[in-house]
Amino acid sequence: MSQLWSKALHELAPYTPGEQPQDQPYIKLNTNENPYPPSQHVISAINEFDKTRLRRYPDPDSSRLKQALAERYQLSIENVFVGNGSDEVLAVAFAAFFRQSLPLLYPSISYSFYPVFCKLHQIRSIETPLNPDFSIETNSLLQENGGIVIANPNAPTSLALPLSEIERLCSIHPDSVILIDEAYIDFGGESAITLINDYPNLLVIQTFSKSRSLAGMRIGYAMGSRELIDGLDRVKNSFNSYPIDMLAETAALASLEDEDSYQENLKKIINTRQRLSEELKKLGFAVLPSATNFVFTRPPDGNAETLYQSLKNNGILIRYFNLPQIDDYLRISIGTDDEIDQFLSTLTPLIKSGN
Ligand SMILES: *Cc1c(COP(=O)(O)O)cnc(C)c1O
């Protein structure tokens, strides 16, 4: 804290990403990145990019990328917004839509950036409880509100919410923006994009970070009615005119052109997820049915923190959340088959010896 800071800065509670320790090489299964590199087509597009162009500003509207996304999702370009990672798109959306007198609603266990954005934009919020099985309790989202945010599939629980529930919320609350954060949708679950033309209050946010192996490029996007996209543009153009740099746009366009590698990559991760879930169950873990690129699981003795620490001592990083209701669970990102094999061969003796 510093006297030089503005008053509001003292009130912030910044987000802490998963740890990236440098003391030894780790098998990193703690930040839900894609374990596989971007496809050769994407890498070639970046290599072939004419670097002399970098002296110019990029297209402030990222029209080519928006057009490519509109075509892929059968929308019009006016229904698409792009930003520097979906975290930035979320921050813009919170600023655009949720500074209301009524509180924003979101489930109590969800992406931990949502309360951070609320603090940043001074948004009042209510965290609604989950069902005991960790599914989202949509009845608690029926109350009056100034907006609703749902990660679907949810993080870190990995569970998908049926589209019918999202549609119910959109139709019950026509005067609220319903924001669906679909960072993991490509790994399972039903996307709400199909509802966009029916519900002008629905905003769907996705990212190139997870399913498209481009976390390092920072590309996220939102899709919704023209009315909502215009609202996002107003904030964006008051804040950052050029969120997508030229290399990021090049990589994103190449990724959208290469549907085959993308599908193959998804299939591999889903197969590994299945195998990991089964092996964990054999060891006595409770494993939630994942629709994401990670699993959320409870060790047989419930001592998640000790197991997290023992794995870290053995060079494997997973995510432990010291939070009520989930402090006996662990989140394990899906790695390559090799990484998951090494994880399992380190884990098995720890479980059999009681850590
Ligand atoms: C990873 C993640 C994001 C952020 O992704 P970026 O596009 O890399 O900023 C947003 N929401 C959820 C739920 C995530 O897990």
The ligand as a Gaussian input file, in Angstrom:
#p B3LYP/6-31G(d) Opt

LIG

0 1
 C       -9.132000     -19.358000     -18.573000
 C      -10.432000     -18.694000     -18.312000
 C      -10.723000     -17.415000     -18.802000
 C       -9.664000     -16.506000     -19.376000
 O       -9.128000     -16.869000     -20.534000
 P       -8.217000     -15.886000     -21.391000
 O       -8.941000     -15.829000     -22.690000
 O       -6.907000     -16.547000     -21.469000
 O       -8.160000     -14.537000     -20.737000
 C      -11.987000     -16.909000     -18.639000
 N      -12.931000     -17.588000     -17.972000
 C      -12.685000     -18.797000     -17.451000
 C      -13.769000     -19.511000     -16.728000
 C      -11.429000     -19.383000     -17.596000
 O      -11.167000     -20.552000     -17.033000

